[in-house]
Amino acid sequence: MTPAINQCTHMCLFCWRYQGFTEKELKEFDNPKYILDKSIEAQRKLITGFKGDDRCDQIKWKEANNPNMVACSLSGEPTLYPKLGDFFNECHKRGMTTFLVTNGTNPEALANLDPLPTQLYVSIVAPNEEIYKKLCSPLISDGWDRINQTLELLPSLDTRTVIRHTLVQDWNMKDKYIGEYGRLDRKASPVFIEPKGYVFVGSSRKRMTLSNMPSHDAVRDFEHKLVDNLVYEFAMEKLASKVVLLTKKPNTARIVKQG
């Protein structure tokens, strides 16, 4: 879910969401409790038809009607919602685990966010400002500087942090960019680093081609080269999602999840 549907600071070429963003701030916004209640209501409506299917696990269906995890991502930039801390507080009061995915262009919101989410993802999809401007089509003039402010802030935040590199073939995963990614990752010093391949779905098909979707082998190759520049190790991977996870934790076992 997201508390910001039409508001974003980017119009990324690889984004599968609708890209008609013209608003960079929320002028009107809903109460956090209302948003959470309505999100749960929408979840229940979404899955209601599964109950009558003989293949449906009724225990899992009942669990799904009372979600205990909330991920703020999807359309828009969630940190533009001015009551994000109150929203997470409402989630935590209900025993929910919270995840926030941000493009990193709102460091002030992260610095003042209270409480922090259980896990914070920052999407770093460009190794330098030139690629950033071409690939992310920012609607703000100082986006790259603001992203770097977020990276500098990350080590001080008392929560699990993740840097996600969305990799787009022929755009941002060339060998010459590995060192630049490494410098950004060292600045952020996250708990996890997640190289993830772009997938040719949704509205991104209007801006990208199938050839821009890297193979999992290409993502893994990127990960191997990135690790050589960092003090991180391979943790696990999921082939169907074209994603590899790196962690600071030593002696991590190699796990491959199929499907």
N, C-alpha and C positions, 0 to 999 in steps of 0.2 A: 504494500500500500504506500501511498504518499500523501503528505499534507499539502503538497504544492503540485497542482495538476498542470497548469498552463504557464508556470513561471520557471524560467531557467536562465542561466548565464551563458549557456552553450547551445549550439545547434550542431552537434557532432555528426559527421557524415555517416558513421558506422552505427548510430543509434537506431534500434528497431522501433522506437516509439514514433508517434506523430511529431513532425518537426515544423510546428507553426508558431513557435514561441516568439512573442513580442514583448512580454512583460518580464521585468527583471526583479520585481518585488510584489508582495501581496498587499494590496490596499485594504481588502476585506478578508477576514479569516474566521474560521469556526473555532468553537471551544474544544480543547483537547479531549475532554470526556465524550463529547458529542461525536468527534471524529472516530474515536476508538469504538464506541458503541455501534456506530453505523458501519464500521469496517467489519466487526464481528457479525453484524446482521447481514451484510452483503456476502460474507463467507458462507453463512448458513444457507442463504438463498442459492448460492452458486452450487452447493453440493447436495441440495435436497433431493434431487432426482436419483441419485446413486442408491439411496436406501432401498428402493424396490428392485434393484438388480440382484439376482441370485449370486452373482460373482462378488458382490460387495461384502467386505468384512465389516460386520455390524459394530464390532468393538472399535475399529479404526474410524468408522463413520461417526460414532458418538464422540470420539476424541477430537475429530476434525470440527465438530460443532462447538467446541470450547478450546480454541487455539491458545497455546501458551508461548508462542513465539511471534514477534512482530518485526518485520523488516521494512524500514523506510527507504524506499528507492523508487523503482519504476519511473513514471513520467515526472518531469520537473526536477528541481533541485530542492530537496527537503529542508536544507538549512535556511532557506528563505522564509520558512514558517517561523514567525517570531515567538511562538509558544512551544517550541520543540522540547525544551527542558520540562515544561509542565506535562507535555504529552508522555515523555518517557517516565516521569514520576507516576502518572496514572497507570501506565503499563506495569511498572515495578510493584506498585501497590497491589496489583492483581496477580503477582507472582510470575509475570511474563519476562522472558528473555528478549532483549531488544538489539536490533542491528540497524546501523545507519550506513548508507552508501552515499558519499558526497563527491562532487568533482573538485573540491578543495578550494573553490574561489571565494569562500566566505570564512576566512580565518577568525574573524571577530566572533562569529556565532559559535564556533568550536571552542574558542578560548573562554567564553562565558557560559557554555552549556552546562547546566546543573539540573539533574544528574546527567552524567555521560551514559551513552548506551553500553550494553554489555560488550559489544564489539563494533569497532569503527573501521569502515573501509574507505580509503581514499583512492579514487581512480586516477592513475597517472598514465596517460595514454600517448604521451609524446616525450621524446628524449630531450627536446630543446624547444625554444620559443618559435622557431621557424615552422617546424612540423606541427606544433600546437595550433598555430593560427590557421594553418591549412586544413587540419583534420578536425579540429574542434569548433571552428567557425565561431569564436567567442563574440558575445554581444557586449562585452565590456572591454575597455582599452588596456586595462592593467591585469588581465586574468593570469598571465604567467607569473608576474610578481606576487600576486596573491596566493597562487598555488605554492610557490616556494616559501611563503610565510607559513602556510599550513604545514609544510614538511618540517620546517624548523620548530613548529609548535608540538608536533606529534610526540617526541620523546618525553615531554612533560605531562602528558595526559595519562591519568591513572585508569586505563582500561586496555583491553586487548586491541591492538591496532594491526591493520592490514593495508599493504599497498597492492593495488590490483593494476596490472598492466594488460589492457585489452590490446591484443596484437592483430594488426591488419596487414595482410600480405601486400608487399609493394609500397607500403606507406611508412610503417614505424618499427619494423623488426629486422632491419638490415644489421649486419655484423658491426658496421661502423658506429652504431648507436649504443652498443653494449656498455661501453665505458661511461657514456652520459647517463644511462639508466642507473648504473652502479653508483654514480655520485649522488643522484637524487635519492636512491634507496638508503645510502649511508647517512644522508642528512636526516631522513625520517626515522631511521632505526626502528622499523616496525617489528612486531612479534612475528608476523607472517608476511611473505611476499607471494602473490598469486598471479603468475603469467597465465593469461586466458585468451584463447583464440576467438576472434570475431566470427560470428555465425550469420550467414546470409539469410536473414528472415525479416519479416515485418516491413516497415517503411524504409529500412536501409536498402532494400532492393531497388529503390528509385535512385539511389546515389552510388551504390557499390555494384560489383559484379561477383559472380560465383568464384572467380579467380582470386578475389581478395580474402577469401576464407582460407586460413592456413590449415594444413593437416596437423593432426596431433603430434606427429613426428617432428614437424617444424617447430611447434611450441616447445616440445621437449628439448630440441636442439638449442633453442633460444635459452631455455632454463639452464642447460649445461654450461653455456658460455657465460651467462649471468652469474652463476654460482662461482665461477673462477675469479670474479671480481669482488666477491662478497664473503662474509663469514657466516653464510647460511648453508643449510643442507637440504637435500631433497626429503620431503616428508611423505607425500602421496600424490596420486594423480587419478583423474577420472576421464577415461578415453572419450566417452560420448559427449562430454561437456568441453572437451579440448582444454582442460585446465590442469595445471601442475601447481602443487603447494610446496613452498619453501619455508623452513622454520629455523630459528636460532637454536632450538633445542638440540643438543648433541646426541649422537648415536641413534638417530631416528630410523626406525625400521621402514623399509620400502614396501609400500602397500599399493596395489593396483586395483581400482574398483572398475569392474566392467559394467556397461549399460548405464 
